[in-house]
Amino acid sequence: MDNRIETNLEPVDARSSIARAHTRMLRFASRVTAVALNASVLTTRAAHGAPVTARVLVLPSTTATFNRDFTFSSTAMMPPSAPRASVSVPFARAIGPRARPSIRHRTPVRSSTRTFAASGGDYVPGQLQPFGDLSVVGAEAIPDGCQMLVLSVCEADAEKLSADDKVLEGYAPGLAAVVKDMCDEQEFKGAAGSSVFTRVAGLPFKHVGLVGLGKADAIAGDAWMSLGKEATAAAAKSKCTSVAVGKYWMGDEEAAFRGKAEGIAAGAFLGSFEDSRFKSDAKPGPLKTVHVLTQPGVDVASEIAAGKAKASGVALTKQLVAAPPNVVTPSALARIANEIAAQFPDTCSVKILEKEECEAMGMGSYLGVAEASDEPPKFIHLTYKGEGAKKTVAVVGKGLTFDSGGYNIKAGAGSMIEMMKFDMGGAGATLGAARIIAETAPAGVEAHFIVASCENMIGSRGLRPGDILTASNGKTIEVNNTDAEGRLTLADALVYAEKTAGATSIVDVATLTGACIVGLGPEVAGVFTPDDDLAAELEASAKEAGELFWRMPMQETYWKSCGMTSEYADMKNTGSRGGGAITAALFLKRFIEKDTTKWGHLDIAGPVWDDKKGGATGFAAQTLAAWVASQGK
C-alpha cells in the first residue's frame, strides 16, 4: 500500500509576516499529524503480520527551514496494549524531496487473559471443586443441634395435614400444629415450585419449611433437586449452620429412594453455591452441614457423591457462562479442559489444537471467525474413555467467548451485545457435562468433548460480509452475515468429531439463534435431529435431568426457499428471517458426512440465562451428561 501525502510550501523569508509563517507551520503540522495517524494503522497491521508499505513524500517548491522539532505520536489515539507508532519530523534541518519520517514499532506485551478492568485481579474462570467445606451426609433422624428442618409434600399430603399429623409429630412433638398454622396462614397448598418457611420456638430446631412437589402422579424430574436447592438456600438466608432435608412420605422402593436422594444432594450443593468471584468483600456462607434424611438402614453415601459430581458440573457451567469475556477467553476454556484431564487422569486426556494446527487441517470456517481477535483461538478436544467402551460419541459445544457480531455488529436496543459473554453457553455445558462424566465414570462409552473456541470481533483482518470460506471438509460458505458466526465454528468442529474423533453419534449444543427464543421462549431449548432414535434418547435424558427441550422440524425445502443457496459458493451461512432456527440446523447438517452417523443439534439460546434465577443457569450440562452415560448401557 502506498500512502502518499504531498505538501508544497512556499519559501519563508525575512519579509514574510509572522502570521503567514505561523499559518504555514500549522498547515504543515496538520499534514504530519495525518501521517502519524496513518502510520499508527500501518504499524498495527504490521504487528499482526499484514504486509504493508508506508511512504511519505514531502515535495516543497523550495527548501523550507524551521527552528524546532516536532514529534506527532499515535500513542494517545490507541488503547494501552496496542502497538505504537510515532512520526518524528526534524524541523531544524531542511526537508528536501522524498524525505521520509521514521516509523518506530513497540511490540505489545499480551497475556492469554486480559487484565480485568476493575482491579486487575487474576480471576478464576471456573472451579472444579466449587463447594468449599460444605458437607452433605445421610441421616436416619434429625441430628442434635440441627437448626432447620425442610420437608417435601405433594398437593394431596398438604391437603390432609392436621394439627396432630403423625408423620410430623414423629420428627418432634408439637411440630404438626406449628406446620398446620404456617400452611393455613400462608395458604400453602403443596403446588410445584411453592415453598413456605417460618421460625419456631420450643422445638429441637429453630426453623421449619415445606417445599411443594405438585400432584403426586406428575412430579417433575427436577423436583428432588429443587427440594435440595430450596432447603439450603433458605438455610443460608436464615444464617443456619446446619439443615436436615427429607421427604414427608418415605414409602418409596429403595432403588427409587436412592435416585431421589441423589437429586436432593445435588440440589443441596447447588442451593448453597454463590458465585462471588468478582466481589471484593466476598465472605463464605454460614451453612456447613446438610443432613439428607433416609429410610432406615439405607446408606446413600454413593448417591450423595454422584449428586455432588452432578452439581459440580452444573456449577462449573454456571461459572463459565457468568464470567466476563475478559476472564473466560478461549485460553481460559482450554485451561479448564486441561484441569479436568489432570484431575481425572485415569479416564481423561486432552489435546488443544493451536491456530497453526487448525490451519493445517483446513479449518477455514472456524478460523475465519477468529481472525479479527487478538485472543488466540483454541480448539479443545477432551476425551473420556470408560471401562469396556464399545460406543464412541461426541458432544460439540459452541465456544464464542464474546460475540460482537463482527461487521454486522450488534447495535441498538435489543441487540444484547452486553450479554454476549454467554455465547459460549454451549461450551460451558460441554465442559460441565465432561466434569460430571469424568467423576461418575460411566462404563461402556468413549466420549469426545469438543469446543472450537474463539472471539468474533471487528478489525482490519476480520471476516467481512461477502467473504467465502472453505471448511475442513472442502465445502465453501458465502458469509452474508458475520453475526451468524457460531455455525461457522461448529461446522469445522462437527467435521472433526466425525472424521478425527470417529464418533458415530454426535450432539452439538449452542446458543445459536434468537429465532429459537422467539419460537420457544426463555425456558425451553430446541432439539433438531433427523433421527427418531436419537431424539428419543435426548428426550429421556432431558426428562432425567429435569430440563425442558422441544423437538423442532427440519424442513429440507427451507434450504432453498429460505435462501441458503449461493450463486458463488456451496451455501450461504444465513437465509431469510423466517425459520431461522431451522435453517441454522440445516446448515450444520451439511457437515455430517456419513448417513450412518447420528447427529442432533440443541439450540439453548433461551434457557442458558435467566435474570429471575440469578443469571447463568447451567442449562444442558445434566442432559448431555445423562445422554453420554446412557450410550454405554
PyMOL commands that set and color helices and strands:
alter all, ss='L'
color gray80, all
select helices_A, chain A and resi 18-47+75-77+155-160+166-171+175-186+216-218+223-237+254-272+301-322+330-343+355-360+364-370+417-440+486-499+514-520+532-545+558-561+580-589+611-613+621-630
alter helices_A, ss='H'
color red, helices_A
select strands_A, chain A and resi 70-73+86-89+102-103+135-139+148-153+195-199+207-212+242-247+289-293+348-353+378-385+391-403+445-456+468-470+476-478+505-510+525-528+549-551+571-572+598-603+609-610+615-616
alter strands_A, ss='S'
color yellow, strands_A
deselect
rebuild
show_as cartoon
